Amino acid sequence: MELGLRGRVAVVTAASRGLGRATADALAAEGAHLVIAARGEEALAAATAQLREAGAEVVPVVADVTDPDVPGELVQAALEHFGRLDVVVANAGGPPPGRALEVDDERLRAALEANLLASVRLVRHAVPPMTEAGWGRICCVTSYTIVQPAPTLALSNTARTALWAWAKTAAQDLARSGSGITLNLACPGPHATDRMRELGATAGTPMGDPGDFGRIVTFLCSEPAAFVNGAALVIDGGSTLAL
């Protein structure tokens, strides 16, 4: 299937490892040019080198997406280096575990900054150039916990569900505007990443392939997905129980 992404320009955050890196790999495989961001300079440099070896054009940006100035800087980097912006994948590392009655205000605010506001800001900055071009694909990475909250992940449950509600509302606004922009959510369950190992997943835990996740996100950002808007696609191997 031709996804229509060759020569398109994508911004991917938290792209040095895990699901963000897998998404960057999948977009690059379809011929997209990339602006990738992450906090760790060494890991980002390694990811950039490997993507370039595979033939991708890549601009790395060492940045913390919780800084309110960073989303605008990432969009500007795409416009300055490539002259356009077509795709945004708003991703961020998950907050630490904790039970609902145990997390304090400081940790809750930090989770909302990383897993809600950083994505909202990036979308806001991306929409004007996409609207001008008449085409755009935005995918926010949340979690399967928007459907079935995990008892020990109160921070993630709260922030990611808030992003879901905001993105569903924004998708309706974009559809009514006739901008040619779609906004969807990818909601992963356990995948074989460092994040899952940090949360204590064992070798026997059923987990998805990050590469498959990246390819699913890439489809949501493709030409054929033009009528997929406001969707929250749960990618969890069927582990959630909701219909």
TORPA-4810 file (N, C-alpha, C, O; in nm, 3 decimals):
<nodes>
NODE_1_0.085_-0.120_0.000_0.000_0.000_0.000_0.088_0.125_0.000_0.184_0.133_0.076_M
NODE_2_0.056_0.219_-0.083_0.126_0.347_-0.087_0.063_0.441_0.016_-0.055_0.472_0.008_E
NODE_3_0.145_0.484_0.113_0.092_0.567_0.221_0.101_0.717_0.195_0.049_0.797_0.272_L
NODE_4_0.167_0.755_0.087_0.172_0.897_0.052_0.255_0.982_0.145_0.227_1.100_0.162_G
NODE_5_0.356_0.923_0.207_0.438_0.997_0.304_0.577_1.032_0.251_0.653_1.098_0.321_L
NODE_6_0.610_0.989_0.132_0.743_1.019_0.079_0.758_1.170_0.059_0.677_1.232_-0.009_R
NODE_7_0.862_1.227_0.119_0.886_1.370_0.110_0.808_1.452_0.210_0.831_1.573_0.222_G
NODE_8_0.716_1.390_0.284_0.646_1.463_0.389_0.742_1.487_0.507_0.844_1.420_0.520_R
NODE_9_0.707_1.583_0.590_0.793_1.620_0.704_0.718_1.594_0.833_0.605_1.639_0.852_V
NODE_10_0.783_1.520_0.922_0.719_1.480_1.048_0.801_1.524_1.168_0.924_1.515_1.166_A
NODE_11_0.734_1.573_1.271_0.793_1.598_1.402_0.750_1.484_1.494_0.631_1.456_1.507_V
NODE_12_0.847_1.420_1.559_0.819_1.312_1.653_0.891_1.343_1.783_1.012_1.363_1.784_V
NODE_13_0.818_1.346_1.893_0.879_1.374_2.023_0.902_1.244_2.100_0.842_1.140_2.071_T
NODE_14_0.992_1.253_2.200_1.036_1.134_2.275_1.076_1.025_2.178_1.032_0.910_2.190_A
NODE_15_1.160_1.061_2.081_1.187_0.975_1.965_1.319_0.902_1.972_1.357_0.836_1.875_A
NODE_16_1.391_0.911_2.082_1.523_0.847_2.087_1.516_0.699_2.121_1.611_0.626_2.096_S
NODE_17_1.404_0.654_2.179_1.392_0.514_2.216_1.244_0.478_2.229_1.157_0.565_2.219_R
NODE_18_1.217_0.350_2.251_1.082_0.305_2.277_0.987_0.327_2.161_1.025_0.316_2.045_G
NODE_19_0.861_0.357_2.193_0.758_0.369_2.092_0.779_0.490_2.001_0.743_0.487_1.884_L
NODE_20_0.837_0.598_2.056_0.867_0.714_1.973_0.971_0.683_1.869_0.959_0.722_1.753_G
NODE_21_1.074_0.611_1.910_1.178_0.572_1.815_1.122_0.477_1.708_1.153_0.491_1.590_R
NODE_22_1.039_0.382_1.750_0.979_0.290_1.654_0.893_0.364_1.553_0.889_0.328_1.435_A
NODE_23_0.825_0.468_1.597_0.743_0.548_1.506_0.831_0.626_1.409_0.799_0.634_1.290_T
NODE_24_0.939_0.683_1.458_1.032_0.753_1.370_1.088_0.659_1.264_1.099_0.696_1.147_A
NODE_25_1.123_0.537_1.304_1.174_0.438_1.210_1.070_0.408_1.101_1.103_0.402_0.983_D
NODE_26_0.944_0.391_1.143_0.840_0.356_1.047_0.811_0.470_0.950_0.791_0.447_0.831_A
NODE_27_0.810_0.592_1.000_0.790_0.708_0.912_0.906_0.722_0.814_0.885_0.750_0.696_L
NODE_28_1.028_0.702_0.863_1.145_0.710_0.776_1.140_0.604_0.667_1.178_0.630_0.553_A
NODE_29_1.093_0.486_0.702_1.085_0.377_0.604_0.988_0.411_0.491_1.000_0.357_0.381_A
NODE_30_0.893_0.500_0.518_0.799_0.543_0.415_0.848_0.666_0.339_0.777_0.719_0.254_E
NODE_31_0.970_0.711_0.370_1.027_0.823_0.296_1.004_0.959_0.356_1.030_1.060_0.290_G
NODE_32_0.955_0.965_0.480_0.933_1.095_0.544_1.064_1.153_0.595_1.154_1.079_0.635_A
NODE_33_1.074_1.286_0.595_1.183_1.357_0.659_1.142_1.384_0.804_1.023_1.397_0.834_H
NODE_34_1.240_1.392_0.894_1.209_1.392_1.036_1.275_1.505_1.113_1.390_1.540_1.088_L
NODE_35_1.201_1.561_1.207_1.254_1.638_1.319_1.224_1.554_1.442_1.108_1.532_1.475_V
NODE_36_1.328_1.507_1.510_1.307_1.422_1.627_1.360_1.492_1.751_1.463_1.560_1.747_I
NODE_37_1.289_1.474_1.861_1.326_1.542_1.985_1.330_1.442_2.100_1.253_1.347_2.104_A
NODE_38_1.421_1.467_2.193_1.431_1.389_2.316_1.520_1.465_2.412_1.594_1.555_2.371_A
NODE_39_1.513_1.430_2.540_1.595_1.499_2.640_1.738_1.448_2.643_1.830_1.526_2.667_R
NODE_40_1.759_1.320_2.618_1.892_1.261_2.629_1.974_1.281_2.504_1.941_1.227_2.398_G
NODE_41_2.080_1.359_2.515_2.160_1.393_2.397_2.226_1.270_2.335_2.227_1.255_2.213_E
NODE_42_2.280_1.182_2.418_2.352_1.066_2.366_2.257_0.972_2.292_2.287_0.927_2.181_E
NODE_43_2.143_0.941_2.353_2.048_0.851_2.289_1.991_0.912_2.161_1.968_0.842_2.063_A
NODE_44_1.969_1.044_2.162_1.916_1.111_2.044_2.019_1.108_1.931_1.983_1.088_1.815_L
NODE_45_2.145_1.127_1.965_2.250_1.122_1.862_2.259_0.983_1.801_2.278_0.970_1.680_A
NODE_46_2.247_0.880_1.884_2.252_0.743_1.832_2.134_0.716_1.740_2.150_0.656_1.633_A
NODE_47_2.015_0.760_1.780_1.897_0.740_1.696_1.911_0.814_1.564_1.876_0.760_1.459_A
NODE_48_1.963_0.937_1.569_1.982_1.016_1.448_2.078_0.947_1.352_2.052_0.938_1.233_T
NODE_49_2.190_0.897_1.406_2.289_0.829_1.322_2.230_0.706_1.254_2.254_0.683_1.135_A
NODE_50_2.153_0.628_1.328_2.094_0.507_1.271_1.989_0.540_1.167_1.980_0.472_1.064_Q
NODE_51_1.909_0.642_1.190_1.809_0.682_1.091_1.876_0.734_0.965_1.831_0.705_0.854_L
NODE_52_1.982_0.810_0.980_2.053_0.860_0.863_2.120_0.748_0.785_2.124_0.751_0.662_R
NODE_53_2.172_0.650_0.856_2.232_0.535_0.789_2.129_0.461_0.704_2.161_0.403_0.600_E
NODE_54_2.004_0.465_0.750_1.896_0.401_0.674_1.844_0.489_0.561_1.755_0.448_0.487_A
NODE_55_1.900_0.609_0.546_1.866_0.695_0.433_1.772_0.810_0.463_1.731_0.882_0.372_G
NODE_56_1.736_0.829_0.590_1.642_0.935_0.624_1.713_1.069_0.640_1.830_1.074_0.679_A
NODE_57_1.641_1.176_0.610_1.687_1.311_0.641_1.631_1.345_0.780_1.510_1.344_0.801_E
NODE_58_1.721_1.376_0.873_1.681_1.390_1.013_1.742_1.516_1.074_1.861_1.544_1.055_V
NODE_59_1.659_1.591_1.147_1.707_1.704_1.227_1.681_1.669_1.373_1.565_1.659_1.413_V
NODE_60_1.785_1.650_1.454_1.764_1.619_1.596_1.757_1.747_1.679_1.828_1.844_1.651_P
NODE_61_1.672_1.746_1.780_1.661_1.860_1.872_1.661_1.806_2.014_1.569_1.735_2.055_V
NODE_62_1.765_1.839_2.089_1.771_1.800_2.230_1.681_1.897_2.307_1.710_2.016_2.313_V
NODE_63_1.575_1.845_2.365_1.477_1.934_2.428_1.390_1.858_2.526_1.370_1.737_2.513_A
NODE_64_1.338_1.931_2.623_1.241_1.880_2.718_1.105_1.935_2.676_1.082_2.056_2.682_D
NODE_65_1.014_1.847_2.635_0.887_1.893_2.581_0.799_1.961_2.685_0.699_2.023_2.650_V
NODE_66_0.833_1.949_2.813_0.754_2.019_2.915_0.788_2.168_2.920_0.717_2.245_2.985_T
NODE_67_0.896_2.210_2.855_0.928_2.352_2.843_0.827_2.414_2.746_0.819_2.370_2.631_D
NODE_68_0.750_2.513_2.787_0.646_2.569_2.700_0.698_2.625_2.568_0.621_2.637_2.472_P
NODE_69_0.827_2.659_2.560_0.881_2.714_2.436_0.916_2.606_2.334_0.927_2.635_2.215_D
NODE_70_0.935_2.483_2.379_0.986_2.378_2.292_0.891_2.342_2.178_0.938_2.329_2.065_V
NODE_71_0.761_2.324_2.200_0.674_2.289_2.087_0.686_2.384_1.968_0.694_2.340_1.854_P
NODE_72_0.686_2.513_1.996_0.702_2.610_1.888_0.836_2.598_1.820_0.846_2.615_1.698_G
NODE_73_0.941_2.569_1.897_1.074_2.553_1.840_1.082_2.432_1.748_1.151_2.435_1.646_E
NODE_74_1.012_2.325_1.783_1.013_2.206_1.699_0.942_2.231_1.566_0.990_2.191_1.461_L
NODE_75_0.829_2.298_1.572_0.758_2.333_1.449_0.844_2.425_1.363_0.852_2.408_1.241_V
NODE_76_0.908_2.521_1.426_0.994_2.613_1.351_1.112_2.541_1.289_1.153_2.574_1.178_Q
NODE_77_1.167_2.442_1.359_1.278_2.364_1.304_1.236_2.293_1.176_1.312_2.288_1.079_A
NODE_78_1.116_2.238_1.175_1.067_2.171_1.054_1.052_2.271_0.939_1.091_2.243_0.826_A
NODE_79_0.995_2.387_0.969_0.973_2.487_0.865_1.106_2.542_0.812_1.120_2.565_0.692_L
NODE_80_1.202_2.564_0.901_1.329_2.620_0.859_1.413_2.520_0.778_1.475_2.557_0.679_E
NODE_81_1.414_2.394_0.821_1.500_2.296_0.756_1.436_2.234_0.633_1.505_2.200_0.537_H
NODE_82_1.304_2.219_0.635_1.238_2.148_0.525_1.134_2.231_0.451_1.087_2.191_0.345_F
NODE_83_1.096_2.347_0.507_1.000_2.434_0.441_0.856_2.392_0.454_0.769_2.448_0.388_G
NODE_84_0.828_2.293_0.540_0.690_2.246_0.554_0.677_2.162_0.680_0.777_2.122_0.741_R
NODE_85_0.553_2.136_0.719_0.524_2.043_0.828_0.396_1.971_0.794_0.292_2.034_0.771_L
NODE_86_0.402_1.838_0.789_0.287_1.758_0.748_0.234_1.666_0.858_0.114_1.639_0.865_D
NODE_87_0.324_1.618_0.943_0.288_1.515_1.041_0.345_1.552_1.177_0.458_1.598_1.187_V
NODE_88_0.265_1.533_1.280_0.313_1.547_1.417_0.273_1.422_1.495_0.157_1.382_1.494_V
NODE_89_0.370_1.362_1.562_0.344_1.254_1.656_0.387_1.304_1.793_0.506_1.314_1.823_V
NODE_90_0.288_1.335_1.876_0.312_1.391_2.009_0.322_1.277_2.110_0.222_1.214_2.145_A
NODE_91_0.442_1.251_2.155_0.470_1.139_2.242_0.550_1.190_2.362_0.622_1.289_2.351_N
NODE_92_0.536_1.122_2.475_0.614_1.159_2.594_0.627_1.036_2.682_0.540_0.950_2.685_A
NODE_93_0.736_1.030_2.754_0.755_0.921_2.848_0.650_0.923_2.957_0.600_1.029_2.995_G
NODE_94_0.617_0.804_3.008_0.513_0.795_3.110_0.560_0.839_3.247_0.679_0.829_3.278_G
NODE_95_0.469_0.887_3.330_0.504_0.928_3.466_0.528_0.806_3.554_0.493_0.695_3.516_P
NODE_96_0.586_0.826_3.671_0.612_0.713_3.761_0.482_0.655_3.816_0.379_0.723_3.816_P
NODE_97_0.487_0.531_3.862_0.367_0.470_3.919_0.329_0.537_4.051_0.410_0.605_4.113_P
NODE_98_0.207_0.515_4.092_0.157_0.568_4.219_0.008_0.546_4.228_-0.062_0.545_4.127_G
NODE_99_-0.041_0.529_4.349_-0.184_0.510_4.370_-0.254_0.645_4.386_-0.193_0.743_4.429_R
NODE_100_-0.381_0.648_4.351_-0.454_0.775_4.339_-0.451_0.858_4.467_-0.435_0.980_4.459_A
NODE_101_-0.465_0.797_4.582_-0.471_0.872_4.707_-0.334_0.901_4.765_-0.322_0.963_4.871_L
NODE_102_-0.229_0.857_4.694_-0.093_0.876_4.744_-0.015_0.982_4.666_0.082_1.036_4.718_E
NODE_103_-0.055_1.013_4.543_0.020_1.109_4.463_-0.011_1.250_4.511_-0.126_1.284_4.538_V
NODE_104_0.093_1.332_4.520_0.074_1.469_4.568_0.056_1.565_4.451_0.066_1.526_4.335_D
NODE_105_0.031_1.691_4.484_0.005_1.792_4.382_0.123_1.809_4.287_0.105_1.823_4.166_D
NODE_106_0.243_1.808_4.341_0.361_1.830_4.258_0.375_1.723_4.151_0.403_1.753_4.035_E
NODE_107_0.356_1.598_4.190_0.369_1.490_4.092_0.254_1.493_3.991_0.274_1.459_3.874_R
NODE_108_0.137_1.532_4.035_0.024_1.541_3.944_0.047_1.652_3.841_0.018_1.635_3.723_L
NODE_109_0.097_1.766_3.888_0.126_1.875_3.794_0.231_1.833_3.693_0.220_1.865_3.575_R
NODE_110_0.335_1.762_3.737_0.440_1.717_3.647_0.384_1.622_3.541_0.422_1.630_3.424_A
NODE_111_0.295_1.533_3.582_0.234_1.440_3.486_0.148_1.515_3.384_0.150_1.482_3.266_A
NODE_112_0.074_1.614_3.429_-0.009_1.692_3.338_0.076_1.772_3.240_0.040_1.786_3.123_L
NODE_113_0.189_1.825_3.286_0.279_1.897_3.196_0.331_1.805_3.086_0.330_1.841_2.969_E
NODE_114_0.378_1.686_3.126_0.443_1.596_3.030_0.344_1.525_2.940_0.369_1.510_2.821_A
NODE_115_0.232_1.481_2.995_0.143_1.391_2.922_0.012_1.454_2.877_-0.073_1.387_2.820_N
NODE_116_-0.004_1.582_2.904_-0.119_1.657_2.853_-0.075_1.785_2.785_-0.089_1.800_2.664_L
NODE_117_-0.020_1.877_2.863_0.007_2.010_2.810_0.113_2.012_2.701_0.103_2.090_2.606_L
NODE_118_0.215_1.927_2.712_0.318_1.925_2.607_0.257_1.890_2.472_0.292_1.951_2.371_A
NODE_119_0.166_1.792_2.469_0.101_1.754_2.343_0.006_1.863_2.295_0.003_1.893_2.175_S
NODE_120_-0.071_1.922_2.386_-0.164_2.028_2.348_-0.088_2.145_2.285_-0.131_2.199_2.182_V
NODE_121_0.022_2.183_2.345_0.100_2.295_2.291_0.155_2.263_2.152_0.153_2.347_2.063_R
NODE_122_0.204_2.140_2.135_0.260_2.102_2.005_0.152_2.104_1.897_0.176_2.151_1.786_L
NODE_123_0.034_2.054_1.929_-0.075_2.057_1.833_-0.111_2.201_1.797_-0.128_2.233_1.680_V
NODE_124_-0.122_2.286_1.896_-0.158_2.427_1.870_-0.059_2.493_1.775_-0.098_2.569_1.686_R
NODE_125_0.070_2.466_1.794_0.171_2.527_1.706_0.171_2.465_1.567_0.205_2.532_1.469_H
NODE_126_0.134_2.336_1.558_0.139_2.269_1.428_0.022_2.303_1.338_0.036_2.303_1.215_A
NODE_127_-0.093_2.333_1.396_-0.214_2.352_1.316_-0.203_2.468_1.216_-0.245_2.449_1.102_V
NODE_128_-0.150_2.586_1.251_-0.148_2.695_1.152_-0.072_2.661_1.023_-0.128_2.683_0.915_P
NODE_129_0.053_2.610_1.027_0.117_2.578_0.899_0.049_2.464_0.824_0.047_2.463_0.701_P
NODE_130_-0.007_2.368_0.897_-0.081_2.260_0.829_-0.207_2.315_0.763_-0.241_2.276_0.651_M
NODE_131_-0.276_2.406_0.830_-0.396_2.466_0.773_-0.363_2.543_0.647_-0.436_2.537_0.548_T
NODE_132_-0.253_2.616_0.651_-0.211_2.692_0.533_-0.183_2.600_0.415_-0.212_2.634_0.301_E
NODE_133_-0.126_2.482_0.444_-0.096_2.386_0.339_-0.218_2.305_0.295_-0.218_2.246_0.187_A
NODE_134_-0.321_2.303_0.381_-0.441_2.228_0.348_-0.431_2.078_0.371_-0.510_2.001_0.316_G
NODE_135_-0.333_2.036_0.453_-0.313_1.893_0.479_-0.233_1.878_0.607_-0.140_1.953_0.632_W
NODE_136_-0.272_1.779_0.688_-0.195_1.753_0.809_-0.245_1.628_0.879_-0.363_1.594_0.873_G
NODE_137_-0.152_1.562_0.945_-0.186_1.444_1.025_-0.122_1.459_1.163_-0.001_1.481_1.175_R
NODE_138_-0.203_1.448_1.267_-0.155_1.459_1.404_-0.197_1.333_1.479_-0.312_1.291_1.473_I
NODE_139_-0.103_1.274_1.550_-0.133_1.158_1.633_-0.073_1.181_1.771_0.048_1.203_1.785_C
NODE_140_-0.156_1.176_1.873_-0.111_1.187_2.011_-0.103_1.047_2.072_-0.199_0.970_2.064_C
NODE_141_0.009_1.015_2.131_0.027_0.884_2.194_-0.019_0.895_2.339_0.034_0.974_2.417_V
NODE_142_-0.119_0.814_2.374_-0.171_0.814_2.511_-0.145_0.677_2.572_-0.029_0.636_2.582_T
NODE_143_-0.248_0.605_2.612_-0.230_0.474_2.674_-0.363_0.400_2.675_-0.470_0.462_2.673_S
NODE_144_-0.356_0.268_2.677_-0.478_0.189_2.690_-0.548_0.214_2.823_-0.663_0.173_2.840_Y
NODE_145_-0.482_0.279_2.915_-0.544_0.306_3.045_-0.655_0.411_3.036_-0.725_0.434_3.134_T
NODE_146_-0.672_0.475_2.919_-0.787_0.563_2.903_-0.917_0.483_2.901_-1.024_0.536_2.929_I
NODE_147_-0.906_0.353_2.867_-1.022_0.265_2.862_-1.037_0.188_2.992_-1.148_0.170_3.042_V
NODE_148_-0.925_0.141_3.044_-0.925_0.057_3.164_-0.813_0.103_3.256_-0.701_0.053_3.243_Q
NODE_149_-0.838_0.195_3.348_-0.731_0.249_3.432_-0.657_0.140_3.508_-0.716_0.044_3.557_P
NODE_150_-0.526_0.157_3.517_-0.444_0.064_3.593_-0.435_0.112_3.738_-0.414_0.231_3.761_A
NODE_151_-0.451_0.024_3.836_-0.461_0.066_3.976_-0.336_0.135_4.029_-0.345_0.215_4.121_P
NODE_152_-0.220_0.106_3.974_-0.096_0.165_4.025_-0.042_0.277_3.937_0.070_0.324_3.958_T
NODE_153_-0.119_0.319_3.838_-0.072_0.423_3.746_-0.167_0.543_3.748_-0.215_0.586_3.643_L
NODE_154_-0.192_0.595_3.865_-0.288_0.704_3.879_-0.249_0.828_3.799_-0.335_0.893_3.740_A
NODE_155_-0.120_0.860_3.796_-0.076_0.978_3.723_-0.098_0.961_3.574_-0.149_1.052_3.508_L
NODE_156_-0.060_0.846_3.522_-0.080_0.819_3.379_-0.228_0.814_3.346_-0.271_0.872_3.246_S
NODE_157_-0.306_0.745_3.427_-0.450_0.737_3.403_-0.512_0.877_3.390_-0.592_0.902_3.300_N
NODE_158_-0.474_0.966_3.479_-0.533_1.099_3.484_-0.490_1.185_3.366_-0.575_1.241_3.296_T
NODE_159_-0.359_1.196_3.344_-0.309_1.286_3.240_-0.346_1.238_3.100_-0.382_1.319_3.014_A
NODE_160_-0.337_1.109_3.079_-0.362_1.057_2.943_-0.511_1.060_2.909_-0.547_1.081_2.794_R
NODE_161_-0.596_1.039_3.007_-0.739_1.049_2.981_-0.778_1.194_2.953_-0.865_1.220_2.871_T
NODE_162_-0.713_1.287_3.021_-0.737_1.429_2.992_-0.696_1.463_2.849_-0.766_1.538_2.781_A
NODE_163_-0.584_1.409_2.804_-0.540_1.433_2.666_-0.641_1.375_2.567_-0.672_1.437_2.465_L
NODE_164_-0.693_1.257_2.598_-0.794_1.194_2.514_-0.915_1.287_2.499_-0.962_1.311_2.387_W
NODE_165_-0.965_1.339_2.609_-1.083_1.425_2.604_-1.054_1.552_2.523_-1.137_1.595_2.443_A
NODE_166_-0.936_1.611_2.545_-0.902_1.733_2.471_-0.889_1.704_2.321_-0.940_1.780_2.238_W
NODE_167_-0.819_1.595_2.287_-0.795_1.565_2.147_-0.923_1.529_2.073_-0.941_1.567_1.957_A
NODE_168_-1.014_1.456_2.139_-1.141_1.426_2.075_-1.218_1.554_2.043_-1.281_1.565_1.937_K
NODE_169_-1.213_1.650_2.133_-1.280_1.777_2.111_-1.213_1.857_2.000_-1.281_1.913_1.913_T
NODE_170_-1.079_1.862_2.001_-1.005_1.934_1.899_-1.026_1.872_1.761_-1.032_1.944_1.661_A
NODE_171_-1.037_1.739_1.754_-1.060_1.673_1.625_-1.190_1.718_1.563_-1.198_1.736_1.441_A
NODE_172_-1.293_1.738_1.644_-1.421_1.787_1.593_-1.405_1.929_1.537_-1.460_1.961_1.432_Q
NODE_173_-1.330_2.013_1.609_-1.306_2.149_1.561_-1.234_2.147_1.427_-1.269_2.223_1.336_D
NODE_174_-1.134_2.061_1.413_-1.059_2.053_1.288_-1.147_2.003_1.173_-1.136_2.052_1.061_L
NODE_175_-1.233_1.907_1.202_-1.322_1.855_1.098_-1.416_1.964_1.047_-1.440_1.975_0.926_A
NODE_176_-1.468_2.044_1.138_-1.560_2.151_1.099_-1.488_2.263_1.024_-1.550_2.335_0.945_R
NODE_177_-1.359_2.278_1.049_-1.285_2.389_0.988_-1.251_2.365_0.841_-1.218_2.460_0.770_S
NODE_178_-1.259_2.240_0.796_-1.221_2.210_0.658_-1.073_2.227_0.632_-1.033_2.255_0.519_G
NODE_179_-0.990_2.210_0.734_-0.846_2.235_0.723_-0.769_2.125_0.653_-0.656_2.147_0.610_S
NODE_180_-0.829_2.007_0.640_-0.756_1.893_0.586_-0.667_1.825_0.686_-0.582_1.743_0.650_G
NODE_181_-0.686_1.856_0.814_-0.604_1.799_0.922_-0.686_1.697_0.999_-0.802_1.722_1.032_I
NODE_182_-0.625_1.583_1.027_-0.688_1.486_1.116_-0.608_1.479_1.245_-0.488_1.505_1.249_T
NODE_183_-0.680_1.442_1.352_-0.618_1.431_1.484_-0.670_1.303_1.549_-0.789_1.290_1.577_L
NODE_184_-0.579_1.210_1.573_-0.615_1.081_1.631_-0.525_1.049_1.749_-0.426_1.117_1.774_N
NODE_185_-0.562_0.944_1.821_-0.483_0.899_1.935_-0.446_0.753_1.919_-0.528_0.671_1.878_L
NODE_186_-0.322_0.721_1.951_-0.275_0.583_1.958_-0.258_0.549_2.105_-0.190_0.620_2.179_A
NODE_187_-0.322_0.439_2.148_-0.332_0.408_2.290_-0.266_0.272_2.316_-0.335_0.170_2.318_C
NODE_188_-0.135_0.270_2.337_-0.066_0.141_2.351_-0.088_0.076_2.487_-0.095_0.143_2.590_P
NODE_189_-0.097_-0.056_2.484_-0.083_-0.137_2.603_0.064_-0.172_2.619_0.150_-0.105_2.563_G
NODE_190_0.094_-0.276_2.694_0.235_-0.314_2.716_0.306_-0.351_2.585_0.258_-0.435_2.509_P
NODE_191_0.418_-0.287_2.562_0.506_-0.321_2.451_0.648_-0.343_2.507_0.680_-0.299_2.617_H
NODE_192_0.728_-0.410_2.431_0.862_-0.447_2.476_0.955_-0.326_2.470_1.033_-0.312_2.375_A
NODE_193_0.947_-0.240_2.570_1.026_-0.117_2.576_1.092_-0.105_2.714_1.061_-0.180_2.807_T
NODE_194_1.183_-0.010_2.724_1.247_0.017_2.853_1.144_0.058_2.957_1.157_0.023_3.075_D
NODE_195_1.042_0.131_2.915_0.937_0.175_3.007_0.873_0.056_3.078_0.851_0.059_3.199_R
NODE_196_0.843_-0.048_3.003_0.779_-0.165_3.064_0.875_-0.234_3.161_0.832_-0.284_3.265_M
NODE_197_1.002_-0.239_3.127_1.099_-0.299_3.218_1.111_-0.217_3.345_1.126_-0.272_3.454_R
NODE_198_1.104_-0.084_3.332_1.111_0.003_3.450_0.990_-0.018_3.541_0.999_-0.001_3.662_E
NODE_199_0.875_-0.055_3.481_0.754_-0.079_3.559_0.749_-0.220_3.615_0.652_-0.258_3.681_L
NODE_200_0.854_-0.299_3.588_0.863_-0.431_3.648_0.805_-0.544_3.566_0.779_-0.651_3.620_G
NODE_201_0.782_-0.522_3.435_0.729_-0.630_3.352_0.829_-0.745_3.346_0.950_-0.722_3.334_A
NODE_202_0.780_-0.865_3.354_0.865_-0.983_3.350_0.868_-1.041_3.209_0.791_-1.000_3.122_T
NODE_203_0.956_-1.137_3.189_0.972_-1.198_3.057_0.844_-1.266_3.011_0.821_-1.278_2.891_A
NODE_204_0.759_-1.310_3.105_0.637_-1.378_3.067_0.519_-1.287_3.039_0.412_-1.336_3.002_G
NODE_205_0.535_-1.155_3.056_0.426_-1.061_3.031_0.400_-1.048_2.882_0.493_-1.017_2.808_T
NODE_206_0.277_-1.070_2.835_0.250_-1.050_2.692_0.273_-0.904_2.652_0.215_-0.813_2.712_P
NODE_207_0.356_-0.883_2.552_0.388_-0.747_2.511_0.394_-0.737_2.359_0.432_-0.832_2.291_M
NODE_208_0.355_-0.622_2.308_0.358_-0.598_2.165_0.496_-0.562_2.115_0.586_-0.530_2.193_G
NODE_209_0.511_-0.567_1.985_0.634_-0.530_1.916_0.630_-0.379_1.889_0.538_-0.333_1.821_D
NODE_210_0.727_-0.301_1.940_0.726_-0.157_1.915_0.724_-0.123_1.766_0.665_-0.023_1.726_P
NODE_211_0.789_-0.207_1.683_0.788_-0.181_1.540_0.648_-0.185_1.481_0.614_-0.104_1.394_G
NODE_212_0.566_-0.279_1.529_0.428_-0.286_1.482_0.352_-0.160_1.524_0.274_-0.105_1.447_D
NODE_213_0.376_-0.117_1.647_0.310_0.005_1.695_0.347_0.123_1.605_0.260_0.200_1.564_F
NODE_214_0.474_0.137_1.574_0.518_0.247_1.489_0.452_0.245_1.352_0.420_0.350_1.298_G
NODE_215_0.433_0.127_1.297_0.369_0.117_1.166_0.221_0.152_1.173_0.165_0.207_1.077_R
NODE_216_0.156_0.120_1.285_0.015_0.158_1.302_0.001_0.310_1.310_-0.087_0.368_1.246_I
NODE_217_0.087_0.374_1.387_0.084_0.520_1.395_0.111_0.581_1.257_0.047_0.678_1.218_V
NODE_218_0.206_0.523_1.186_0.237_0.573_1.052_0.116_0.565_0.961_0.093_0.657_0.882_T
NODE_219_0.039_0.458_0.969_-0.083_0.451_0.889_-0.180_0.563_0.928_-0.238_0.626_0.840_F
NODE_220_-0.197_0.588_1.057_-0.287_0.696_1.100_-0.243_0.831_1.044_-0.324_0.923_1.031_L
NODE_221_-0.114_0.842_1.013_-0.059_0.968_0.961_-0.049_0.968_0.808_0.018_1.054_0.751_C
NODE_222_-0.114_0.874_0.743_-0.096_0.856_0.599_-0.209_0.918_0.518_-0.309_0.964_0.573_S
NODE_223_-0.191_0.920_0.386_-0.295_0.965_0.293_-0.421_0.879_0.304_-0.530_0.935_0.312_E
NODE_224_-0.411_0.745_0.305_-0.534_0.664_0.309_-0.616_0.681_0.436_-0.732_0.641_0.440_P
NODE_225_-0.558_0.739_0.541_-0.631_0.756_0.667_-0.703_0.890_0.672_-0.728_0.942_0.781_A
NODE_226_-0.737_0.947_0.558_-0.796_1.081_0.553_-0.930_1.091_0.625_-0.966_1.198_0.673_A
NODE_227_-1.004_0.980_0.635_-1.135_0.985_0.698_-1.133_0.926_0.838_-1.238_0.900_0.897_F
NODE_228_-1.013_0.903_0.892_-0.998_0.859_1.030_-0.965_0.983_1.112_-0.855_1.037_1.102_V
NODE_229_-1.058_1.027_1.192_-1.040_1.150_1.269_-1.111_1.138_1.403_-1.226_1.094_1.409_N
NODE_230_-1.043_1.177_1.509_-1.102_1.169_1.641_-1.106_1.028_1.697_-1.175_1.002_1.795_G
NODE_231_-1.032_0.937_1.634_-1.031_0.798_1.679_-0.928_0.779_1.789_-0.822_0.841_1.788_A
NODE_232_-0.960_0.691_1.883_-0.864_0.650_1.986_-0.841_0.501_1.967_-0.921_0.418_2.012_A
NODE_233_-0.732_0.467_1.900_-0.706_0.328_1.863_-0.628_0.259_1.975_-0.513_0.294_2.002_L
NODE_234_-0.690_0.163_2.039_-0.627_0.089_2.147_-0.546_-0.025_2.087_-0.599_-0.108_2.013_V
NODE_235_-0.416_-0.028_2.121_-0.323_-0.126_2.065_-0.266_-0.204_2.182_-0.156_-0.174_2.230_I
NODE_236_-0.340_-0.303_2.227_-0.303_-0.369_2.353_-0.317_-0.521_2.349_-0.314_-0.586_2.453_D
NODE_237_-0.333_-0.577_2.229_-0.345_-0.721_2.219_-0.473_-0.777_2.277_-0.482_-0.897_2.304_G
NODE_238_-0.573_-0.691_2.298_-0.702_-0.737_2.348_-0.711_-0.747_2.499_-0.801_-0.812_2.552_G
NODE_239_-0.617_-0.682_2.570_-0.615_-0.699_2.717_-0.721_-0.616_2.789_-0.760_-0.650_2.900_S
NODE_240_-0.769_-0.506_2.727_-0.875_-0.430_2.792_-1.009_-0.501_2.773_-1.030_-0.572_2.675_T
NODE_241_-1.098_-0.482_2.870_-1.223_-0.557_2.872_-1.342_-0.477_2.821_-1.449_-0.535_2.801_L
NODE_242_-1.328_-0.348_2.799_-1.441_-0.266_2.755_-1.476_-0.298_2.610_-1.389_-0.332_2.530_A
NODE_243_-1.605_-0.286_2.577_-1.650_-0.306_2.441_-1.626_-0.179_2.360_-1.657_-0.176_2.241_L
</nodes>
